[in-house]
Amino acid sequence: MKVKVFYHDKCFDGASSAALFSRFYRERIREDADFTFSGLLHRAGALFNESDFDGDENAIVDFKYSSSPKITWWFDHHESAFLSPDDAAHFERDQSNRKFYDPDFKSCTSFIAMIAQQRFGFDPAPMADLICWTDIIDAAQYPDAKTAVEMREPAMKLTMVIESAPDQRFVPNLIPLLATKPLAAILEEPFVAPLLPPLLRRHELSKEILKQRTECKDGTIFFDVADHDLEGYNKFVPYYLHPESIYSVGLSKSSFRVKVSVGSNPWAPEEPVVNLAKICERYGGGGHARVGAISFNVNQHAEAIQASRDIVNELRAAVRSGKR
């Protein structure tokens, strides 16, 4: 039995969701399952390739919904989970008891753990540390910006490695370990340990670059680092540099996209109330109420700059008007 698990790539919660799902499936659905893992990324254009759904079972975790009849399992917690009203209607009609959605969960990993336990009798206790850290990391539940930026905990170091991994096989090789080993032990694995020192040096460099590039006005940070290899930067650095901020809008670039990241300061002096997922959806992106993103093709740099500036202006106007 071949089970193919599609997960949100370059994301700690995405990899952890795939790990928890695979352990749950093996323990409660079919013990002899053979798993393969395939990362999905938000990009301009089509998100799915139907021919990739070639497992006996195909699961999507921590990513948008697909109405393909080949998808047999789906879990997500993003507010922008559906590409279209038709997809949302398709999900509502589903009677399989294999597709689940709840945007109120901090992480998809904890959502899968709850569903697997309550509906299928799965015991998530052996993965409690991983589940706890996905909630902390995905919902930015750090006590302060300094903690989020210092990267001391094993889960935070793994997040940095996952977000920056250049090898497409790295995360699929990591997922089975997330399902079975302590996080600190995974950091010592021969294919993981050598990646950390250069990434920590890069993290220090990114803090200096962001210090030079970030501008905070009317409670909203803007920065453009598209000319640097920084797509995997620590998203809390801008708030560490500008604790007075409420929102941030940043532009970064990789080999396949220009990304506009839109976020809110978890430690803001005033509560953010603008729904950032709704803003991002207008440009074909999405996310959560407190954090979202938009992906443009690499040749759409001008469009990405315009979108980022429009969003900055909208957020700054909201702060000035008191609609924070």
N, C-alpha and C positions, 0 to 999 in steps of 0.2 A: 504494500500500500504506500504510494508516494503522496506525501502531503507537502504542498508548496505554500510557504508562508511569506506573504508580502508585507513589509513593514516600512514605517517612515524612516528613511535612511538618514545617516549623519545626525541621529537623535538618540539620546540615552533612553528616553521613554519608548521610542520605537523599537530599539534593540531589546529592551527589557520586556516589552509586550510580546515580542516574538518568542523570547525565552520562556516566559510564563505560559503562553499559549501552548508551546510545544510540550512542556512538562505536563500541563493539564491534559492535553490530548493523549499523550502516551499513558498516563495513569488512569484516566477515566473513560477514554473512547476506544483506543486501539493500541495495545502494547507493542505490536510489531511494526508500527509506522516508521517510514523512512523519510526524514525531513530534509527539505532544501529551503534556503532562505534567500529572498530577493528584495533588495532595497528599492523603495520608490521615493522620488523627489518631486517637489512642487516645481513646475517649470511652465513656461509659456507653451500653449498648445495642448495636445492630447496627453493625459497623465497615464493612460493605460494602453498596453498593447495586448489585444485579445489573444494572440498566439502565445503569449507568455503564460497564460493560464492553462498549463499542460499537466497539472497534477491530477491524481485520482480525487483528491480534495484540494481546493484552493482557498486559502484564508487571507484576509486583509486585516491588519491591526494598526491602529493609530494613524489611519490615513482615510482619505475621502472614500465615499461609497461608490461601488461599481454595480450597475444593474445586470452585468453579465450573468447568464445562467450557469456559468462555470464557477462562479464564486459561491462557495458553500458555507463559509464562515466570515463574519465581519464584526469588528469591535472598533468603536471610535468615541472620542469625547470632545472633539473640536466643535465649536459653534458652527463653523463653516464646513459641515461634513458632506453636504450634497452639492454636486456640480449644477444641478438644475431642479426645478420643481417636479419634473417627471421622475428623477431619481428618488426624491423624497417620497413621492407617492408610491413608487415601486417598493421602497422599504416598508412603508406603512401596510402594504398589502401582503408582505411576506409572512408566511405561516410556518416557517421551518424551525423556529426556536433555535436558530443558529446565528442570527444577526441581531446585534445589540448596540444601542446608542444612548448615551447620557452625557450631555455637555456640562453637568454639574460636578463631575469627578475631576479631581486635581490632575490625575494621570490616567492614561489608558491602562497601564499595568494594574493599578489598584482596581479599576473597573472590571477588568477581566478576572482578577482574583475574586471579587465579590460574586460575579455571575457564576464562575466555575464552582465556587463553594456552595452557593445557595441553590443552584439549579442542577448541578451535576455531582455534588458530594466530594469535590476536590478539597484537599487540605493545603492551604497556601502557607502554613506556618514555616516550613523550611526555607521559604523565600521572603520571609518577613522583612529582612534588612533591605533587600533589593526593592521591595514594594514601598517601604518607607522612604527610601532615597529618591525614587521616581516622583513621589508626591512633592518632596522638598525641592527637587531640581526643576520639575516641569511647572510647578506653581510658584516658583521663587519664594519658598518659605524660609529663607535664610533670616537670621536675626537682624543682620545689617549688611550694607554693601561691602564693607571690609571683609566679612566672612566669605561672601560670594566671590570676591576677587582674589583672595589669598590662595584658593584652590588646595587646601590642606587635606581634605577627606578623600579616601580612595574613590568614592563614587564621582566626585568632582573631577579628579584626574582622569578617570575613565571617560567621563563626558567629553573632556577636552580631546582625548585620543579618538573617540568615536566621531566627533564633529570634524576632525581634521584628517582622518585616515585617507591616504591617497590610493591605497590598494583596494580594489572592489571586493576582494575576498576577505578583507580583514574583519569586517563586522559579521558576515556569515560564519566565520571561524570562531568569533567571540561569543556568539549567541548561545551555543550549547554550554559554554562555561558559565555564563550568567545564570543558566538554569540550575547549575549544580554546585558551584564553588563560591566561597566567600570573596567579596570584592577585593580585599587586600591581597589575597592569594592570586587573583587574576592579574593584578599589576605586576607580579613577579614572573608571569609566563614569558618564555623566551621570545615570542613574537610581539609581546606588548612592552616589556621593560625598556628596550632600546629606544622606543619612540618617545618616551617621556622627557628626557633631558632637553632635546631640541625644541619640543613643544613648550616647555616651561620657559625657555629662553625667548621663544617667539611671543609668548604671552607677555613677558616683560617689555619686549619691543612694542607690542601692540598698545600697551598702556601709554607709552611715550607718544606714539603716533596719534592716538585718540586725544591725548592731552593737547596736542597742537591743533587738531582738526575740529574738536567739538566747540560749538557755540551755543550758549543757553540764553534765550530771550523769551520773555513772557511765559516762563515756566516750561518751555519746549526746547529740547536740544536738537540741533541738526549737525550732521557730519557726513562727509563724503570721503570714503577710503577706497574707492573703486580703482585707484591707481596703485594700490598695494594688494598683496596676496593675503587678505585678512578676512575672507568670508566667515571663517570659523572663530572670529574674535569673541571674547567673553562679553556677553551682552549687558553685563552689570557694570562694566568699567565706566560708561558715561554717567551713571548715577553716582558712582563712587567719586568721580571728578566734579559732578555738579549735584550735590545733595539737595539743592533748592528746586530741582526740576520736578515736573509732573509727568511729562511725556518726552519721548525721544523718537527721532526719525533718522535712519541711517542708510547710506547707499554703499553697497559693496559689490564685488564682481568675482565670478569664477569662470571656468572654461566654458560653461554652458548657459550661464544666466547673469543678468544684472538683478540684484535683489534689493528691494526697499523693505527695510525692517522697521516696524512701527511698534513701539512699546510704551509702557507706563512704569513709573518708578515705584517699586514695591514699598519703598520707605518714604514716599512723597509727603511733604509737609501738609498737603491737602489731598483729599481722596479723589482719584481720577474717576470721572463718570462718563466720559465719551466712550462709546462702544467702538473699539478699534477694529474688530472683525468686520463690522458693517462698512467702515471706511475702506478697508482693504478689498472687500467684495466688489466694490464699485470698479475696481481696476483688475478684476479677475483673480484676486488673491483671497485671503481669509485668515482664520485663526480663532482666537478667543477674544472676549470682551476687553481683556487687559493687554493682549499682545497679539500681533498679526504680522503678515508679510505678503509681499507681492513679487512675483517672478516675471521678468521681462527677458526676451531673447537677447543674446549678447550684442546684436546689432541695433538694439533699441535703447541705447544709453541715453539719448536725448529725451525719449519718452519717459524713462525712469527718473531722470532728473526733474522733468516737469511735474510728474506725479508726486515726487517727494516734496518739492517746493509747494505744490498745492496743498498737500496734507499738512505740512508745517504751518502754512498760513492759516488753515482751518483750525488747527489745534491752538495756535497762538491767539486767534480771534476768540475761541471758546474760553480760554483762560482769562483774557481781558474782559470778556463779558460776564464772567462769573460762572459760566457753564463748564466747570472743570471736569 
